[in-house]
Amino acid sequence: MFGFLKTLLGDNNEKEIKRMRGIVERINALEPEYKKMSDGSLCGNTAKFKERIANGEALDSILPEAFAVVREASRRTLAMRHFDVQLIGGICLHEGKIAEMKTGEGKTLVATAPVYLNALSQKGVHMVTVNDYLAKRDSEWMGRLYRTLGLSVGLVTHDMDFAERKFAYNCDVTFGTNNEFGFDYLRDNMVISKDQMVQRDLHYAIVDEVDSILIDEARTPLIISGPGSKSTNMYSIMAKAVAPLKEGEDYTLNEKEKTVSPLESAVTKVEKALNIDNLYDTANIEMSHCFTQALRAKAMMKRDRDYVVRDNEIIIVDEFTGRLMVGRRYSDGLHQAIEAKENVKIQRESQTLATITFQNYFRMYAKLSGMTGTAKTEEDEFIKIYKLPVIVVPTNKPVKRTDFPDVIYKTKKAKFKAVVNAIKDYHAKKQPVLVGTTSIVQSEELSDLLKKAHIPHNVLNAKHHEMEAQIIADAGQAGAVTIATNMAGRGTDITLGDGVAANGGLHIIGTERHESRRIDNQLRGRAGRQGDPGSSRFYLSLEDDLMRLFGSDNIANIMDKLGMGENDPIEHKLVTRSIEQAQKKVEARNFDIRKHVLEYDDVMNQQREVIYSQRRKVLVGDNLKENILDMVHDVIKHEMDVFANEKVYPEEWNIQGLIDDAEKVYAPKDALTKDKLESMSRDELENYLYKTADTTYNEREKLFGEDNMRELERIVMLKVVDSKWMEHLDEMDMIREGIGLRAYGQKNPLVEYKIEAYDMFQAMINSIQEDIVKLMYRVNIVRQEQPPLEDHLKGATISHGTEEMPDKKKPVVKKDTVGRNDPCPCGSGKKYKNCCGRNK
């Protein structure tokens, strides 16, 4: 049915490619003209384009000329001329789409044309990569082209100071990783002066390896945290308490859902070990939280798969690339639980200061696009979450790679035996082999087997990643055997050595199917670049995680009925197809999980946008006096509702309570008298309080001076907003952790979360207003040396989605303190030491 509709209506991807080929023809028609130009004339087009855009011309109308200029400049500068299909990929990127292009099609060069075109609007273009190595490489390599054309190029890396970051973000093109861009956005929303911000408005971003960044890494939010105050002793105690617990007897492990649930016996044993009556008593909240994380660390987190222990430190292994994520930490106490389990030094938990998910960060760009070799299988998610359609761009040359059907064995032992035999055969023929594994343990087991078979090889995993680019680049030499954990080395081309093409090209061996077809396709895509020959095959066993959990029953029955032995494989396209169906189910489930997480984060994101937008208004606002006085009036209206409600008779008003409350906030001592206020009507009373508050505020302004008062308003507002927002984040985390239990009461947890979040946000706004008003009528200015702007950036460390900020100096505000030589706050005009402070 689908095939019939596709024939009737036509393939949308083909229609888009055909449309873009028409644009490419216009670009090609300009090539002879630009080839005749001198270097100076060619580069002079940049200024002309900028002027046309400044005068209102659309980027789309300039596209053919701009792309033609980039292609000619690239030919002269880099000795690389864009293929037509690379221009098609560039058009996709400019139009805010994802360009799926096979490995080896030159995606790095593809991005240059849309980057140049969009940089002409002078609002900045962000080129986002998966690691610092690629960001640095591309900024230097493609940077030559941009600079030749008169564009400035910046690079953002973790070790840069404030001035370097500010410069990089003010460039026409800025290279960096998704983490750096995200953390800089969060830091910009924590500063106390607009001069301390580094980023401009988020205009246009091209995300390289877009599937890795916007899907794989998007599950973990970015968090900036500060030092916490909780003790770490409980993690050590709990690690010992859960160590004897056994799966099945004390807890259940659901590998499909990746959850662990304690049974009653586990709770009883832990309560006995800790000598407590009820682990889940409200007084033991912290203890029960530690128990949950200790059990997760014991049952779910595996050494040399999820993390490694190096130099007495727990280092996370990236699930998708196999790379070590140095300095990053699991959040919510899980990292401390693993540290306790492995008996290494336990670092303190931290307090969340700011947080955002990659989904919500990248959706803030006015225009977003991306490129990768594998995105079509996740197109639904890209469209629903990011509104990014995927266009499959044709290859420059036909793909000659042969993808053989999967081979399935009963046991892992038989599978690895077959893998070693296959490697031995290809190595004997001098044909290079790249073997993809799913874990460090698996890569080391295979390496040991190859050593016993006397087959020379290189191993690339999280323990040996320093020479990653070089090992991958050499993987195409004759007879080379390379073992790589997942797709470490992504972004580096594998070039075939002499005579290898004639010998069959690079052969890919997969030792296990991943939950996502994308990851398998990334591995396969390493062979057969630019029309090179190549081949691939996956070797599986019924004991592999995917087969064991999702698809092995039918195949096991077939093997048993046929009386097949341990070393007899099944090889058929039907089997390969059934495995892909299992992968589709897992992909759909994982998408639902990510979507569920995003639904909750969207609630926080709405609040974040309100807080950050108001915060930015404070940063750039010259005069916040009216804002402060509006808050004062809101406080007075609230006082009137509480102490002199219009629905209550005047003789029942609590005038003394009103006076006491006003004196705590905005009224000078004894400025309000009960006799005078009792004689007023409600309107007169409210207006008199307004006048009192306004007069007192103006007197303080005369005392401090207008400039000082404006600065004090700004700092107090920022300080209070930041403090309340951090408290709110912690409270929202606690609500989020337990909201799922509402389902037992037949209530929708998400709806309940939204209701609670709204109420808490309104309470926070009211509390912010009250605290700002109190401080503005009570604080005094004290002179203090300002720290350098970059101090708030130094000493930060990144944890799993988290960056920890160092302790920093407090803003220049001090409560209820007056310098001896300052004017006396009583308004006498004398110095404080000669007036009210003479006896102190």
N, C-alpha and C positions, 0 to 999 in steps of 0.2 A: 504494500500500500504506500509506504513512504517513498519507495523507489519510483512508483508511478507518479506521485505528486511532484517529486523532484524533477522528473522528466517533463511533466506538464508545465510547471511553474518556472523551472530553471533553477540552477544552484546559485544561491545568493553570493557565495564566495567567488564563483566564476564571474558573476556579473560585476562585482567590485573590482576584480583583477582586470577585467576588460575595460572598465571605466578608467582605471589608473594607467593602463597601457596607453590610452589616448593622451594623458598628461605627459607621460614619458616621451611620446613622439614629439610633443611640443618642446620638451627639454632637449631632445636629440637634434631638433632642427636648429637650435641656437648654438650647438657645439662648434661649427666651423667659424662663426663670428668671434666667439671667445678665444678660440685657438690662435687667432691672428693678433690678439691684444698683447701689449707689453705687460710685464708684471705689474707695473705701476697703474696702468689703465684697468687691468683686471681687478686689482684690489681696491681701486677707486670706486668701484660699484657699491661697496659697503656704505659709504657716506651717502651716495645717491639713494640707495634703498631706504636708509634711515629717514632721510628727508621726505620721501614719498609716504612712508608710514606715518610720520609725524603730521603730514598734511591730510591724513584720513584714508589713505589707500589701504585696502584689505590685504592681509598676508597671502591669501589664496591667489590674488591676481599677480603677486610678485613671485609666487612659487616657481614657475618654470625658469625664470631668469636666475633666481637665487640658487636653485639646485644646479643649473648649468655652470654658474660661477664656482660653486663648491667642487663640482666634478673636475673642472679644468685646473683649479688651484691644487686639488689633491693629486692630480696627475703630475703637476710640476713639483710639488713639495714632498709628497710621500711616494711618488712613483706608483700610485694605485689609482686606477680609473674605475669609477663605480659601474658595475654591471647594471643593465636595465632592471633586473629583479631587485637589486639593492636600492634603486630609486623608488621602486614600488613599495618596498619596505619603509623607506623614508616618508613617502606620502601617507602610509598607514599611521606612522608615528605622529606626523603633523596633524592629522585629522582626529587624534585622540583615540586611537585604536591600539590593539595588541598585534604586533607582527610576529607570526610564528614562522621562523626560518630555521632550516636544518643546520646542524652543527657544521661549521666550516664554510658557511655562506657569507661570512664577513660582517657580522652584526655590528661590530665596533665601528666599521666604516659607514654602515647604513645610517647610524645616528647622526653623522656629521651634518648632513643636509638639513634635516628638520631642526637640529640645534642651532645652526647658523641662521636659518630663516626666522625662528622664534626669538633669537637673541637680538634681532634687528629692532624689536619693539622696545629694547633697553629696559626691560623689567626683570631680567635675569632668568637663566635656564639652569635647572638642577639635573645633573647627570648622575643617577643613583646606581651604585654597584654593590655587590655582595660582600666585598672585603677591601681592606686598605690597599692590598697589593694591586688589584685591578684598577682601583681609583687612581693610584699614583701612576701606574703604567699608562692608562688611557689619557690622563691629563698631560703627560709628557709626549706621548706618541701623537694623539690627535690634536694636542695643544699647539703643535707646530703649525698645523693647518689653520686653526682659528686665529693664531697670532699673525700669520701671514696675511689673513683677510682683515686684520685690524680689530679683532675682538680681544678682550682681556680674559684670561683664564685663571681660575682659582682652584685650590685643592683644600679640602677640610679633612684633617686626620685627628685622631684622639689626643695626640700630645701637643696640639697647637695652643698658643695663648690667645687672649682676647683680641689683640691687635691683628694677629694673623687671620683669625676667623672673620673678623669684621671686613678685612680686605678681601678675603676669598668670596664672601657673600655679596660684595659690591661689584664683583666682576660680571662680565656678560655671561660667562659659562662657569659653573661651579661643579666640580667633581667631589664625590664623597659617598659614604655608605649610608644605608637607610638608618642605621643606629645614630650616626652623627647628626644627620638632618633632624631626626626626631628629638634627640636629646637637646639640641640647640633650640628647637621650638619651645620645649618645656622650660629651659633655662631662661629664655627671653621673657617668659611669663612669670619669672620670679625676681627680676631685677627691680631696683628702686629708682632707676633713672633711665629715660629713653636712650641716653648715650651709651648705656651698657648693653643694649640689644644688638645682636649681630645679624639676624636675618631680615630681609625685606619681606614684602607680602609674597605669599606662595603663588607664583605665576604659572610656571610650566615645568613639569618633570618628565624625564624619560627614565623608566626603571629597567635596567638590564637584569636578565634572569628574573623576569617579572613574576613567574610562578613561584619561585623560591621565596621572594620577598613578600609578595602580597597574599600568598596562601600558606606556605610552609611556616614562615617566621611570624605570620600575623596572629598565630594562636597565643603568643606571649606578649603582654603589653610592655611598653617602655615605662619604667618607674624610676623617678629620682627620689632617693631616700636619704635621710640623715641618720646619725648615730642613735640607736635606741637605748633604752635604759633597763630592759629586761635581763635577768640573769640567764646564763646558758646551762646552769647545773642540771635543770630538769631534763634536758635532752640526753645527757649522759646516763642519768638514773633510768629514764624510760627506755633507752637502747638496751640496757641490761635486762630490764623487765620483759621486753618483747622477744629477746633473743631465743628463749626456749620454746616459744609458741610454734605450733606446727600447722601447715596448711591442711585443710579438711577437718582437723580435730579442733583447732582454735580459731580459724578464720577461713573465709572463702575468697578465692582469687578469680575474678572474671577478666580473662585476658582480652576478650573481644571488646568489652567496654572499658578496659584498663582501670578497674576499680578493685579495691580490697575491702572486705567487710568483716569486722570482728564478730565471733560467736560469743555466746554467754560465758563459755568456759574461759575465753581469753580475758574478758573483763574481770571475772572472779580471780584469776591468777594474778593479774596486774594489781588489783585492789589489795590482794594479800601481800604481794611483793612490796607495795608502797605503804602498807599498814593504814589503809583508809577504808571507810565504810561504803562510799558511793562515788565512783569515778565521775559520774555525770551530774553531781550536785553543782548548783550554781557557784558555790565557793571554789569549785575545782575546774573552772572553765579553762584556765591556762593549762592545767594538767591533762585534761581530756584532749585538748588541741595537740599537745606534744605526743600523746598516745597515738592519735590518728596519723600524725606525720612519721612517727617512729615505725609504725606498722607498714606504711607506704614504702618507707626507705628499706625495710627488711624484705618485703614480699615483691615489690614491683621494680625497684631500682637496682640494676645489675652492674657490677663493676666490669670495666672494659667493654661495656655496651653503652650504658647511659652516661658513665663518667669514668675517669681514670684517677688514680692517686699518684701524685708526683710532688716531690719535695714537701711531703707532709701537708698536702693541700688537695682538696677535691676540685677537679676541673671537669666541666661538663663537655660531653661529646655531642656535636650537632647530629641529630638523628638523620638528617637528609644528606649532609655533605661528608660526614665522618671527621670534620675538623674539630680541633680542640677550641673551646670558647673560653680562652684565658681571661680571668677576671670577672666572668659573668656567674651569677648565682641563681639557684632556684629560689623562688619567693615563698612567703608564708611559712617559714620555718622548716621547709623540706631540706634545704641545704644543710642546716644545722643538724637535722636528724641523720643525714648521711654522714656528716663529719663525726657524729657520736658513734654511729654504727662502725665506721672504719677506724675509730680511735685516733683521729687526728685533732688538732687544735680547733675548738669550736668558736667561730666568730659570732659576735653579738647580732641579734636581729636588729633591723632598722625600721625607722618610721617613714611612711610614705609622705613625700612632700609634693610630688606632682606625678601624674600618670596619664598615658594615652595609648590606645592601640594603634597599630600600623594602619588598620582599616580607616580609622577616623582621622589619622594624620594625613594620609595621602588623599583622602576625599576632600581635603581643604584646598588642594591646588585648583586654580581656575581651569587648568587643562592638564590631563594626565594621560600618559601612554606607556607602552612597554614592549619589550621584545624578548623572545626566548625560543628555544627549539621545540618546546613542549608546552602547549597551552590549550589546545582544542578540546582535550578531554575534560577540562575544567571551565569551559566557556560559560556554562550556566551560572557558576559562582562569580566569574568576572563580571557578567552582565548584572546580576542581581545585587551584588555588593558595591561594585565600582562603576557600573554602566559602561564597561569596556568590552566591546565586541572583539572577537578574534578573527583575524584574516590570515589564512594559510597562504604564504607567498611561495610561488613555484621556485624550484631550485634552478641555479644557473645552468647546470648540466644534469642530465638524467641520473637518478640514483641507481647504482649497480649493485648495491649490497644485497646479499641473499640472507633472509631471516629464516633459519631452519625451525621446524616445530620443536616445542619443548620435549625434553626427555625426562620421564619420571621413574624414580626407583622407590623401593619400599622403605629403605633406611638411609640416613645421612651418611653412614659409613660407605654404603655401596655407591652413593652419589659422588662422594669425594674421590673414591677410587676411580670412577669413570672420568671425572674431571682431570685427575692427574694423568690418566692414560691419553686423554684427548690433547692435553698440553704437550705431552711427550711427543706425540705424533706431529703436531704443528711445529714444535721447536726443531724436530729433526729435519723438517722441510724448509727451515729458515724463515718460516712465516711468523710474524710477530703476533703475540696474544695479549689481550688486556682482559684481566679477570676481575669482575665486580663482585664484592662481598657486601654483606649487610651489617657486619659488626667487626670490631677489632679482634675479638676471640676467633671468629671464623677466618679472618685473614691470616692470623698467626698459626692456626691449625693447618691451613692449606700450605702455608710457607714451610712448616715442619715436614709435611708430606713431600713437597718438592725437593727439599734438602736431602731427604732419604733417597729420592729418585735421582739425585745428582743433577738437578736442572737449575741452572743459574737464573736468578730472578730478582726483581726489585719489589719491595713492599711499601705501599703508601697508605698509611692510616693515621689516625689522630696522634699516635705516638711518634710517627716519623714524617711530620708534615713540613719540615723546614725546607726541603728541596722539592716541594710539591710540583712547581711549574716545570723544573728541569726534568724530573722523573717522567711526568706526563708527556712532555715534548719529545723525549727519547723513546717513548713506547712504540713508535712505528718503525724502529730500526730492525733490520733483518735478524730473526731469531730471538728478539727481545721478549721477555715474559714479565708482565707487570701486574701486580695485585693491587687493586685500589678499593678502599672502603667506600661503598656507594659511589657517588660521583665527585670525589675529591679531584681537584684539578680542572673543574669546570671553568671555562673562559680561556683555556690555553689550548692551542691547536696541536693536534698530533700529525706530524708530517711524515710521510712514508719515506723510508731509506731507499738506497739504490737497489733496483731489481725486485723490490717488494711488491709493486703493483703487478708485475708479470707473474708473481708467485701466488696471487690470490688476495693480496692486500691484508689489512689488519683483521684479525678474527677476535670477536668479542665472546666471552663466556660469562654468563650470569649464573651465580651459584644458588640463587634463591629469588623468587618473585617478591617484589615489594608490594605493600598494600595499595600503592598508587601506580597506575600504568605509566604515569608521567616519568617516574624515577627509572622504570625499566627502559622507557624510550630514550631517556637521556644517556643511559649506558650504551644502548644500541647505536645511538647517533654519533658515537665517537668514531665509527667506521663508515667508510663510503662517502667522505667529504669531497665536494667538487668533482663528482664523477669518478672518484677512485673506486676500485673494486674493494670488496670486503664481505664479511659474513658474521652471523651471530647465532648463538644458541643458548638457551637456558637449561640448566640441569637442576631438577627438583627432586624432593623426596616427600613421602607421606608424613615425615616427621617435621618438615618445615612449618613455621608458625602459620603462614597463610593457608597451607594445605590442611594442617591439623585443625585450625579453627573454622575454616570456611568452606573447604571444598574437597575433602579427601574421601568421604564415605562411599560415594558411587565408584570412584576409581579404585578404592581398596577392594570393593566387592568384585569388580571386574578382574582384578589381579588374582584374587583368591579363586574365582571360578575357573580361570585359565590355568591355574596351578603354577603360576609364575614364581620363580625363586627370587632370592634377595637381590641378585645381580642382574636379573632380567628387567630391561626397561620397557615402558610403554612410550611409543612415539606416534602421535596422531594429531592432526589439526583440530579434531573434535575436542581432544583433551586441552589443547592450548586455548580453544574458544571457551571451554567451561571455566578455566582458570581466570580468563579475562572477565567473565560474568561475575565471578566471586569478587574480583577487584572492583568492578563497578558498584557492587553492593557496599563494599567497604568505603569507597570514595563518597557515595551518597550519604552514608552514615556520618563520615567525618565532616562533610559539608554541613549537615544538620547540627553537629556539635559546634562548629565554628559560627554558624548562623545564630545559634542559641546564645553563645557567649557575646556575640555582637549586639543582640537585642538588649541584653542587660547593659552593655557598655554604652549603647545609644542613649540610655536614660542619663547616665553620667555625662555623656558628651554634650547633651543639651545644657546641663548645668555648667559644665566646663566653659562652653562658649559664652554663656552669660557672664560668668566671673571674669574670664580672660578679656572679653570685649570691654567690660566696665573698667578693668584694670588698665587696659591700654589707654582708655580715655583719661584716666587719672595721670598716666605717665606723660601724655602729650598736652594735657590741659594746663593753660596758663593760670586760670583763676578758678579755684574750686570752692570759693566762699559760698556762693549761692547753693551749691550742692550740700555743703555742710549745714547751712541754715535750714534747707528743706528737711534734712534729717532731724534737726532740732525740733522743727514744727511737727514732724511725724511723732516724735517722742512725746511732745506736749499733748497732741491729740490722743495718744494712747493713755497718758496720765488722766486726761479729762474723762475718758471712757471708764477708767478704773475708779477714780476718786470723786468725780462729779458727773456721773452719767446722766444724760438728758431724760432718761426714763425714771429717774429717782427724784423725789422732792428735794429742793435746795437744803432744807433743814436736816436732811439725811446724808448730805455730802460729807466726805471725810477730808475737811480742809487741812487739818494738821498732817494727815498722811500725805496729802498733795505737797505741802511745804517741805516735809522731810525728803520726799522723793526728788523734788526739784533741786534742793540743796545738794543732794548726792550727785546730780548731773550737771546743771547749768546755772543755778542761782547762787549768788554770793550769800554767805552766812548773814542772817538777819535782814536780808533785803526784802523778804516777804513776811508780812505779819497777818496773823489770823483775823484780827478785827477788820482790817482793810479788805481782805479777800472775801470775808463773809458778807460784806455789804454789796458785793457785785452780782450782776446777772451772769448767766453762763457765758454768753458771748463776751461780756466785758472781762470776765475772769480769764478766758482763753486768750484774748487780745493782750491783756496785761502781762501774761506769762510770755507771749511772743516778744513783747516789747522789752521785758526784763532780759530774756535770753539774747536778743539782738544787741541791746545796749552793752551787756557784759562782754559779748564777743567783740564788739567794736573797741571797747576799752582795752581788751587784751591785744588787739591788733595795733593800737597806738603804743602800747607798752613794748611789744616785740619789734614793731616796724612791719610795713606791708610785705616786703620781700621775704623776711623771715617767717611771717605768718603763712604766706603762700607755700613755702617749702615745708613748714610744719604740717599743713593740711595734707600735702601730698604724701609725706612719709607716714603720718599716722594712718591715713586711709589704706595705704599699701600694707603696712604692718598688721593692721587688724584683719583685713581681707585675707592675707596669707595665713595668718594664725588660725582663723576660723575655717578656712578652706581645708587646711591640713587636718584639723579635728574632724571635719565633715567626711573627708576621705576615709579616715579610720572607722568612723561610725558606719559609713556605707559598706565598707568591707565586712564588718560584723553582721550587718543586716543580710548582705548577699550570701554569707556563709550558711545561714540558717533558714533562708527563705524557702528552700525546697521542701521543708517539712510541712508548709502550709497545704501542700497537695493532699496530705492525709486528711485534711479537713474539707476536702472537696473544693478547694480554692485554687485559682490559677496563680502560681508563684510569681509570674512576671507581672500580672496585674497588681498583685499585692505589693510587689517591689516598687512599682511605679507610684502607687498611692503613698507608701512610706517615704519614698525618695522625695516626692513633692512636699509632703508635710515637713520633713527634715530640712529641705532647702529653704522653705519659707521661714522656719524657725531660725536658720542660720542667717538669713538676710536681716531679720529683725534684731538678732543679737549683734550683727556687724554694725548696724546703725546706732544701737545703744552704746556700744563700746567706743565707736568713733566720737560720738558726742561727748561722752564722759572724759575721754582723753583730751579732746580739744579744749575743754574748760579746765583741765587739771594739770596737764603736762607743762614743763618749762624747757627752754632751749639751753643746752650746754654745749660749749665749743669742744670739738674733739677732732683729731686728725683723721681725715678720710683715707680708707685703704685704697690701693690701686684698683682700677676697674676689673682687672683680670683675676683678682684674688678669689672671686667667687667661682672660678673655673678650676683652680689648682687643686691637686690632690684627690680628684674624683676617681672612683673606681667603678667599673661596670659590673653588675651582677646579672643573673639570668633575666634579661629584660629590665635590669635595674641599674641605675647609676647612683652611687653613694656620694653625697656631698660632704665636704669637710665642715667642721664648725667654723662659722664666720662671725665677724664683728657685728654688733648690733647697730641698728640705725641711730642717728644722732638725736635721740629723744630720751629724756629722763623724767621720771615721774616725781612730781612734788619736790623738785630741787631748784634752788635759786643760787646763783653765784654771788659771792660777797660783794662784788663790785657791779652787779647787775642792778637795773632800776627796781625798786621795791614793787612787788605786785599789788600793794594796796592802793597805788595810784598817787602817792604823795609827791612823786618826782625826785625823791632822794634816793641815794644808793641804799641797797638792802642792808649793808653793814651799819649804816647810820640811821636806820629807821627800825622796821620790825625785827631786823636781825641783830640789833646792837647788843642784846643780852645772850646771844647764842654763840 
